[in-house]
Amino acid sequence: YDVTNYTPTNKVLYAENISLVECPKLSDSVSFVTRMPDNSMEPVIMKNNLLHIKYTSFINNGDICIVVLNDKTLIREFKSTNENIKLIPSNSSYETITINPAKDSLDIIGKIIAY
């Protein structure tokens, strides 16, 4: 499955449900920090937890990542097979999203490296 990669150079991340948090430089591996906007990843990540995110388009199975799917920003666990990509919430109240390459647009923003 071919994924459109996000390159942070000269692009603006627009997301109505994500807000950046002002913070000191934490490390070279942290690109930005934001708050978890909802409870979709509970009990692993609680709503309003600070998320340390590294810009990258290289995501491994099981990584928690921030993506833009069809103009909606999501934070989910990433699962890729030869057939498809799934975005999996930890909270069973939310549905797993299976990406349809014929109609979905997926941009990988980065990987959650701490929360």
C-alpha positions in Angstrom: 0.0 0.0 0.0 1.4 3.4 -1.0 1.2 6.1 1.6 1.5 9.8 0.8 4.3 11.1 3.0 4.2 14.4 4.8 7.3 16.6 4.5 7.3 19.4 7.1 9.3 21.8 5.0 7.2 24.8 3.7 3.9 23.2 4.8 1.5 24.3 7.5 -0.3 21.6 9.5 -3.9 22.6 9.7 -6.0 20.7 12.2 -9.0 22.1 13.9 -8.8 19.7 16.8 -5.0 19.9 17.5 -3.3 22.8 19.2 0.4 23.3 19.6 1.7 23.7 23.2 4.5 26.2 24.0 7.4 24.4 25.6 11.2 24.5 26.0 13.4 22.5 23.6 13.0 19.0 25.0 15.4 17.1 22.7 16.5 16.9 19.1 14.1 14.1 18.5 11.0 16.1 19.5 9.6 18.2 16.7 6.6 19.6 18.5 4.3 19.0 21.5 0.5 19.0 21.5 -2.3 17.7 23.8 -4.3 14.6 23.1 -7.6 16.1 21.8 -10.0 13.3 22.7 -10.3 10.0 24.5 -9.8 7.7 21.5 -6.5 6.3 22.9 -7.6 5.8 26.5 -6.5 4.0 28.6 -3.1 4.2 26.9 -3.1 8.0 26.4 -5.5 10.1 28.4 -7.3 13.1 27.0 -5.3 16.3 27.4 -2.0 14.4 28.0 1.0 16.1 26.4 2.2 14.3 23.3 5.8 14.6 22.2 5.9 14.2 18.4 8.7 13.6 16.0 8.1 14.6 12.3 8.6 11.4 10.3 6.9 9.5 7.6 8.6 6.2 8.7 6.0 4.5 10.9 6.3 0.9 12.1 3.4 -1.4 13.0 2.3 -0.7 16.5 3.6 2.9 16.6 1.2 5.5 17.8 1.2 8.3 15.2 -0.5 11.5 14.2 -2.0 11.5 10.7 -4.3 13.5 8.5 -7.0 11.3 7.0 -9.3 13.0 4.5 -8.6 16.4 6.2 -9.2 15.1 9.7 -6.3 14.9 12.2 -6.2 11.6 14.1 -3.9 10.0 16.7 -4.1 6.2 16.4 -2.0 3.1 16.5 -0.7 2.2 13.0 -1.0 -1.2 11.5 0.0 -2.0 7.9 -0.2 -5.2 5.8 0.3 -5.9 2.2 -3.5 -5.4 1.7 -4.3 -2.3 3.8 -3.5 0.2 6.5 -5.5 0.4 9.7 -5.7 3.1 12.3 -6.6 1.5 15.6 -7.9 3.3 18.7 -7.2 2.0 22.2 -10.7 3.0 23.3 -13.3 0.4 22.2 -15.9 3.1 21.8 -14.1 4.2 18.6 -14.0 2.1 15.4 -10.8 0.9 13.7 -10.4 2.8 10.4 -9.3 0.8 7.4 -7.8 3.0 4.7 -9.4 2.7 1.3 -6.7 3.7 -1.2 -9.2 4.4 -3.9 -11.0 7.2 -1.9 -8.9 8.1 1.1 -6.1 10.6 1.4 -3.6 9.8 4.2 -0.7 12.0 5.3 1.6 10.8 8.0 2.7 13.7 10.2 4.8 11.9 12.8 5.3 9.4 15.5 4.3 9.9 19.2 7.6 9.3 21.0 6.4 10.2 24.6 3.2 11.0 26.4 
